[in-house]
């Protein structure tokens, strides 16, 4: 009788566990570049010896922002004060005010008033900056000021020649190497032509951003640091964009890329998403967006 009761209880418990598991709705899965499902701990182990890690996020994707913080915490455990954070979300002419805030020379209130912060800064990036401040880590404002990217979008990259030396200090040195055959830029040009503009200026603005982000991160590699750079996924997918420019100046650098994609079914990685990163963060396409 006792055996039957125990056996019945075990069956009920197993059934309950199965029902619970079947009711779960996973919102993301990590894959390696070949489409093999992996765990978070596998990813951290894979990037352990990398010198530059690029986390390609979707700016409106909460899972991206949550996971990039978790990666930051673990990279800090691995590398301590050798870790340097870079971010597309901060523009290079705001580096001074960031440094002043990190050094406690100005208040948080004044920093947030005077820096040009993205609309999702408080929800998605503030914790990154505060972590850097609390742990004495540099945070590099790597992106080109938007006004110069807009100049290039409207007039082409040659328009930057007319700027002052001070203005030119905020982006990669001219002339900037341009290869429109690099897949990400070729795709942008193709998309531009399909929309009827038939202009090279659109990918040129992207090239300015990518070359500039690489330019401001590269010197840290010479100081035996480990770079952790946050950017939109398109800026580092398939080891292109920023990574392309960093490899041109530092060809021996061990680079690791995390790319974000969305799919209706996250159980397997679609062929078109394989190889976008060394690890692919695959998020359910019905996951809530932050804005």
C-alpha positions in Angstrom: 0.0 0.0 0.0 2.8 2.4 1.0 4.6 1.6 -2.2 1.5 2.3 -4.3 1.1 5.7 -2.5 4.7 6.6 -3.1 4.4 5.4 -6.7 1.3 7.5 -7.3 2.9 10.5 -5.7 5.9 10.2 -8.0 3.7 9.9 -11.1 1.7 13.0 -10.0 5.0 14.9 -9.4 6.4 14.0 -12.8 3.2 14.9 -14.5 3.2 18.3 -12.7 6.8 18.9 -13.7 6.0 18.1 -17.4 3.0 20.4 -17.4 5.0 23.2 -15.8 7.8 22.8 -18.4 5.3 22.6 -21.3 3.7 25.8 -20.1 6.9 27.8 -20.1 7.5 30.2 -22.9 11.2 30.8 -23.4 12.0 34.2 -24.9 15.6 33.6 -25.9 18.2 31.0 -26.8 22.0 31.3 -27.3 23.6 29.6 -30.3 27.2 29.3 -31.5 28.1 30.5 -35.0 27.2 27.1 -36.5 23.7 27.1 -34.9 24.4 24.8 -32.0 22.4 25.7 -28.9 24.6 26.7 -26.0 24.3 27.9 -22.4 25.3 31.2 -20.9 28.3 29.7 -19.2 29.5 28.3 -22.5 29.5 31.8 -24.0 31.6 33.2 -21.1 34.1 30.4 -21.5 34.3 31.0 -25.2 35.2 34.7 -24.8 37.5 34.2 -21.9 40.7 34.9 -23.9 39.3 37.6 -26.2 40.8 41.0 -26.3 37.8 42.8 -27.8 34.2 41.7 -27.2 31.4 43.4 -29.2 27.9 43.0 -28.0 25.6 43.7 -30.9 22.2 44.7 -29.4 18.8 45.7 -30.7 18.3 49.1 -29.1 14.7 48.5 -28.2 15.2 44.9 -27.0 15.1 44.3 -23.2 16.7 40.9 -23.4 19.8 42.5 -25.2 20.1 45.0 -22.4 19.7 42.5 -19.6 22.2 40.1 -21.1 24.8 42.7 -21.9 24.8 43.7 -18.2 25.3 40.1 -17.1 28.2 39.8 -19.6 29.7 43.0 -18.2 29.6 41.7 -14.6 31.3 38.4 -15.6 33.9 40.1 -17.8 34.8 42.3 -14.8 35.2 39.2 -12.6 37.6 37.8 -15.3 39.6 41.0 -16.1 39.2 43.4 -13.2 40.6 46.9 -13.9 41.9 45.8 -17.3 38.4 46.0 -18.6 37.4 49.1 -20.7 33.8 49.7 -21.7 33.0 51.4 -25.1 29.6 52.4 -26.2 28.0 53.6 -29.4 25.4 55.3 -27.2 27.8 58.1 -26.2 29.3 60.5 -28.7 32.9 61.4 -28.7 32.5 65.1 -27.9 30.8 64.1 -24.7 33.9 62.2 -23.5 35.0 65.1 -21.2 31.7 65.3 -19.4 31.7 61.5 -19.0 35.2 61.6 -17.5 34.2 64.4 -15.2 31.2 62.4 -13.9 33.2 59.2 -13.5 35.8 61.2 -11.5 33.0 62.6 -9.2 33.8 66.2 -10.4 30.2 66.8 -11.4 26.9 65.5 -10.1 24.7 62.9 -11.7 22.0 65.6 -12.2 24.4 67.9 -14.1 25.8 65.0 -16.1 22.3 63.9 -17.2 21.3 67.5 -18.0 24.3 68.3 -20.1 25.2 65.1 -21.9 23.2 64.2 -25.0 21.7 61.0 -23.8 19.6 58.5 -25.7 15.9 58.4 -24.8 16.3 54.9 -23.3 19.4 55.9 -21.3 17.9 55.6 -17.8 16.3 52.2 -18.5 19.1 50.6 -20.6 22.5 52.3 -20.3 22.6 54.1 -17.0 23.4 50.9 -15.1 26.4 50.4 -17.4 27.8 53.9 -16.7 27.1 53.6 -13.0 28.9 50.2 -12.9 31.9 51.8 -14.6 31.8 54.6 -12.0 31.5 52.3 -9.0 34.4 50.1 -10.2 36.8 52.7 -11.6 36.5 51.5 -15.2 37.0 53.8 -18.2 34.0 54.3 -20.4 34.8 55.4 -23.9 32.3 57.5 -25.8 33.1 56.0 -29.2 30.5 57.2 -31.6 30.8 60.2 -33.9 28.7 63.2 -33.0 25.4 62.9 -34.9 25.8 66.2 -36.6 28.8 65.0 -38.6 27.1 61.7 -39.5 24.2 63.8 -40.8 26.6 65.9 -42.8 27.9 62.8 -44.5 24.5 61.5 -45.1 23.5 64.7 -46.9 26.7 65.7 -48.6 29.1 62.8 -48.6 32.2 62.1 -46.6 34.2 64.7 -48.6 32.2 67.4 -46.8 34.1 66.7 -43.6 37.3 68.2 -45.1 35.9 71.7 -44.5 35.6 71.3 -40.7 38.0 72.7 -38.2 40.8 70.6 -36.6 38.9 70.5 -33.3 35.8 69.1 -35.1 38.0 66.6 -36.9 39.3 65.3 -33.5 35.9 63.8 -32.8 36.0 61.2 -35.6 38.4 58.9 -37.4 41.3 60.6 -39.2 40.7 61.6 -42.8 40.8 60.2 -45.4 38.8 57.3 -44.1 39.3 54.0 -46.0 36.1 53.0 -47.7 35.3 49.7 -49.3 31.7 49.5 -50.5 32.2 45.9 -51.4 32.2 45.0 -47.7 28.9 43.1 -47.4 27.2 45.3 -44.8 27.9 48.5 -46.8 27.0 46.8 -50.1 23.7 45.8 -48.7 23.0 49.4 -47.5 23.9 50.8 -50.9 21.6 48.2 -52.5 18.8 49.1 -50.2 19.3 52.8 -50.9 19.1 52.2 -54.6 16.0 50.1 -54.2 14.4 53.1 -52.4 15.2 55.3 -55.4 17.9 57.5 -53.9 20.8 55.9 -55.8 23.3 57.5 -53.4 26.5 56.3 -51.8 26.0 58.8 -48.9 23.9 56.5 -46.8 26.6 53.8 -46.4 29.3 56.5 -46.1 27.6 57.8 -42.9 27.7 54.2 -41.6 31.3 53.9 -42.5 32.1 57.1 -40.6 30.4 55.7 -37.5 32.1 52.3 -37.7 35.6 53.8 -38.4 35.2 56.3 -35.6 34.1 53.7 -33.1 37.1 51.6 -34.0 39.4 54.6 -33.9 38.5 55.5 -30.3 38.7 51.9 -29.0 42.0 50.8 -30.8 44.4 52.7 -28.5 43.2 50.8 -25.5 44.4 47.5 -27.0 48.0 48.9 -26.9 47.7 49.1 -23.1 47.0 45.4 -22.6 43.3 46.1 -21.9 40.2 44.1 -22.7 37.6 46.0 -24.6 33.8 45.4 -24.1 32.0 47.5 -26.7 28.2 47.9 -26.9 26.6 48.8 -30.2 23.7 48.1 -32.5 24.1 44.6 -33.9 24.4 45.8 -37.5 27.7 47.6 -36.5 29.4 44.3 -35.8 27.4 41.5 -37.4 29.5 38.9 -39.3 32.7 40.6 -38.0 32.1 43.6 -40.3 31.4 47.2 -39.5 33.5 48.3 -36.4 35.2 44.9 -36.3 36.3 45.3 -40.0 38.1 48.6 -39.1 39.6 47.3 -35.9 41.1 44.3 -37.7 42.6 46.7 -40.3 44.6 48.5 -37.6 45.0 45.6 -35.2 45.0 42.4 -37.3 46.1 40.1 -34.5 43.5 41.1 -32.0 41.3 38.2 -30.7 37.8 39.5 -31.3 34.5 38.0 -30.1 31.1 39.1 -31.4 27.7 38.6 -29.9 24.9 39.3 -32.4 21.2 39.7 -31.7 18.5 38.3 -34.0 14.8 37.7 -33.7 12.8 34.7 -34.9 9.3 33.3 -34.5 10.8 30.0 -33.5 13.8 30.1 -31.3 14.2 26.4 -31.0 16.6 26.3 -34.0 18.7 29.0 -35.5 17.6 30.0 -39.1 20.3 29.5 -41.7 20.4 33.2 -42.5 21.4 34.0 -38.9 24.2 31.5 -38.6 27.6 33.1 -38.6 26.4 36.5 -37.7 28.4 36.3 -34.5 30.6 33.9 -32.5 27.5 33.7 -30.4 24.0 34.6 -31.5 21.4 35.8 -29.1 18.2 34.6 -30.6 15.1 36.4 -29.2 11.5 35.5 -29.7 10.0 38.0 -32.2 6.9 38.5 -30.0 9.1 39.7 -27.0 8.0 43.1 -25.8 10.0 46.0 -27.0 11.2 48.8 -24.6 10.0 51.6 -26.9 
